[in-house]
């Protein structure tokens, strides 16, 4: 099992990137950079590439609507070049609120767009001449307004002809697609004890169609990390994040995270959290998050307990433990957990 962390994208990106770089020597293997509707991830990933020597650097996530497949492939290849082959491309459909509200694109064909983007990225990195017509046309044909385009291949030579592609997915169809075509999976709000009952079927169905050359699917999941006799209290910090996702990331009936909470068995709480969050009562929504939810998706408590949580994530198929260290000595926390892995 490897160890990674998610960069804090809500604050000062230079400070967050510098803090992540400082954990490289403590044993951190990778860092993931979110985007949402804040700072773009490629700029910060480039800064991280310059500040580090060994860390792999991934997007978590770039959505498949706001950039063309060609640009996504170029961006990943560029990051791979400046980092010396350390790029990880995290992709996803995001959600209707971000895609339509921020990027002004219709939220249509999420599975088709994801599949097509992955296929085109891999073809572009292999330096194939692209003549593709599907959701995306490369080149644009005359009947759609094209006048001067011709099939092209990427001008530069990528450092690697196969950059690892990770897909963020939650719903059954999207998870099935991930298990079929991706190098890795980026689930959110992952509870190891409940993962098999929610995703076991789709993962198995996708794996049955998976090309053998891809190898086993990698899974990235984890949560807040704190070790100490009083560290269990840190779990409370997960409440606002869970409430944000379950309550605020989408309208009623259009929130994938709320659907996941229901699938986990927290149906009544999920409905209440969403009702409160959408009414602007965010603190009450956080207070409504079940204590068990907070505990099972974090790694907070005495050392022996945290080691048990690490093993729970490992047994659930997690191959890269993604943590957020909390406390005055994040390097010590990273080093301690890395030694367990």
N, C-alpha and C positions, 0 to 999 in steps of 0.2 A: 504494500500500500504506500502511496505517495502522499505528500502533504502540500496543500495550497491554501491560499486565502483570497478573499474578495476585497478588492480595493474599495475604500470608502469614497464614493463618488459625490457625496453631498457636501463635502467640505473643500478645503484647499487641496487641489489635485497634486501640486508639487510636494506639499508636506506629506500627503498620503503615499505618494510614489517613493519619496525618500525613506519613509518608514518601512515600506515593503522591501526596498532594496537593502535596508539594514538587517532584515531577517534572512537574507540570502545565506549569510555565513552561519546562521543558526540551524540551517537545514531545510528551509522552505524550498520546495521544488518548483512551484508555479504560482503565478498571481493572475487573477481574473479581473478584467476592467469592465464595469457596467457602463451603460450609456443612458437608457431610459429617455427622458427629454431634458437631460442636463448637458454637461460637456460631452463632446464626442469622444469615443473611446480610442480611435486610432492615434490622435495627437498624444494622448497620455501614454499609450502603449509605446510609441516611439521614444518618448522621454524615458520610460522605464528601460527600454532597450539600451539606451546610452548610459543609464545609471547602474546597470547590472552586467554580470558576466555569464552566469549559469542559469538563472531563473528562466523558465518558460513563461511566455506572456500570451494571455488569451483574452479574447473579447467575450463578454458574457452579459448581454449578447448584442450582435448586430442583427437588426431585423431585415427580413428579405423583401421589404417594400420600399424603403427609402433610398436604397442604392441599387443600381443594376447589378446583375450577376457579374458582368465584366468588371465593374468597379470594385465589387467585393473581392474578386479574385486578385485584382491588382493590389488592393490594400493589404491583403494577407501576404502576397508575394513580397511587397515592399517591406513589411514588418519582418518577414523571414530573412530578408537580405540584410537589413540594418542590425538585426539581432544575431546574425550568424546561425540561422536555422533553429530558432527557439519559438517560433510562432505557433499558436493554437487558435483555430478559427471557430469561435462559438457563434452559432446562428440560431435564429428562431423567428416565429411569426409575430412575436410580441402580442398585442391585443388591439381590439378595435378603437379603444379610447386614444391610444398613442398614435396608431397608424392613421386614423381618420382625423383626430383632433390636432395632432402636432405636425404630421407629415402631409396631411391633405390628400391621402390616397385611399381609395376604396379597399375595405378589408375583404378581399375575395380570394378564393383558391389558396388558402394557407398551406395545405399539404402539397398541392401541385407546385406552388412557388418554391417551397423548401426543397422538394426533390429536384426540381430543375436547377436551382441555384447550386446545389451540391454537385450535380452532374457537370454543369458548365465550369465550375471552379476547377474540378479535377481535370477536365479536358484542357482548360487554359493553362494550368500549371505544367501539363505534359507538352505544351507548345503545339497543340493541334491548331490547324486552321479551322475557325469556327464558322460553320454554316448551319444554323439551328433555327427552327421555327416552331414555337410552342406558345407559352404565355409570353415569353420574351422572344423577339426576333433579332437575330444577329446574322447578316445585316438586315436593316429595315427594308421590307419589300416595297415595290412601287405602289401596290394597291393600298398600302398603309401610309403613303406619303414619302417613301424613300426615293431619293434621286441619285445619290452619289456613293452609297455604301457598297462595299465589297467584302467578302470574307477575309478576316484577318487572324493572325496569331499574335500572342503577346510579344511586344518588341524586344523586351529584355529577357534574359535567361534566368528563371527562378533558381534560387539556391537549392530547393527541393522540388521534385516533381509531384510530391504528395504531402501536402500539409495536413496535419490531423484536423478533422472536422467534428465538432461537438454540436449536438442539437439540444436546445432547451425545449422540453415537451412535458405535458401533463396528461392530456386527454388520451383515451385508448388508441385512436387512430394515429395520432401524432407519435405516441410512444412506439407503436408498431412500426411506423416508418423509420424512427430513430434506430431501432434494433436491426432494421434491415440494411440501412445505407450509411449510418454514421460510424465514425471511429469511436465517439464517446457520447455520453448522455449527461445533460445538465438539468436534473429535476430540481424543483423548488419546494420548500417546506417539507423536506424529506423526513419521514419517520420510519426508521429501519424496521421496527416491529410490525408495521402495517403495510410496508411496501409490496410484499408478495401478494397480499390479498387484493390490492388495488391495481398493480401493474404486472403481476406475474403472467397473466394470460397474454396481453399484448406483447410483452417482451419475448415470450416463447414463440408467438406467431411470427413476429418480425425476424427472430433468429433463424427460423426455419427457411426464410427466403434470403438470408444473408450470404453474400459471396464469401467463400472461404478465405480469399486473399486479404480480407479486412481483419481477420483475426477476431479475438474476443472483444465484446463491447466494453469500453471503459465507462465507469460511472463516477461522477463527481458530486459529493454531497457532504454535509456536515452542519455546523452551526456555531454558536457562541462557545468559546473555550475559556474556562476558568478553573484553576486547581487550588484547593485549600479547604480547610474545615468549615469556613463560612462562605464558600464559593457558590453554594446552591442558590444564594440570593441573586446571583447574576442572571439566572434564568428569567427573572422578571423583565430584563431588558429586551427579551424576545417579544414581549407582548405588543409593543407598538408596531413592530414589523409585521407580525402575524395579522394584526388588526388592519394594517394598511393593505395587505394583499387580499385577505379574505373579505374585508369590508369595502375597500376603496378602489381596487383595481378592476373596474368594470361596473356596468349597470346590473340591475337585478336580472338574473337569467343569462347574463353575458360575462360572468366572472369565473374564469377557469380555476382560480385558487379557492373560491367559495365552493365550487363543485368538488374540489379535492377534499376540503374539510368535511363535506357531507359524506364523501366516500370513506373517509377515515372513521366515520361514526360520530362526528360532532355536528350533526344536522341542526339541532335546535340552537346550539351556540353559534353556528355559522350564520343562520338567519338573523339572530339577534345582533351579532357583530356588524353585519351589513346594514341592518336597519339603523343602528346607532351611528355608524360611520357616515352613511349617506345623509344623515340628518345633521352632520357637523359635530356630533358628540364623540370626538375621537378618543378622549380619555375614557369615557364610559365603554366605548367599543374595545379598547385595550383591556379594561378590567373584566370584560365578558369572555376573554379568551380562556379556555379551560386550562387549569394548572398542568394537567397531564400533557397537553399539547406543547406547552413551553418546555416541560422536562424532557420529553422524548425526542425533540428536534434540536437539543443542545447537548453540550458536554461540560457540565458545570457541577462541581462538588469535590469531595475528598479524592485523593489520588487513586485509591482503589476503585472508587465508583467511576471516575472518568475513564480508567482503563477498561472497565466493563462496557462503557458506552462506545469506546473505540472498537471493541470487539463486536458489539451489536451492529455497528455500521459495516464492519468487514464482512460479517456473516450475511448481511443483506445484499452483498455484492458490490459495495463501494470499493473502488480501486484508487481513488484519490480523495482523501479526507480534506474537505474544504472548511477551514475554521476561521473564526474571528477572535483573536486573543484579546482578552479583557484584563486589565490590571497594569501596574506600573512597570512590569518586566515582560513585555511580549516575547522578547528573544528567549528568555528562560522557558516560557511556555512552549514555544515552538521546538526548542531543543529537547525538552522533556518528552513531548509527544513523538517527535521524530525518532527518538531512541526506542520507543515502544514498537514502532512500525517495522 
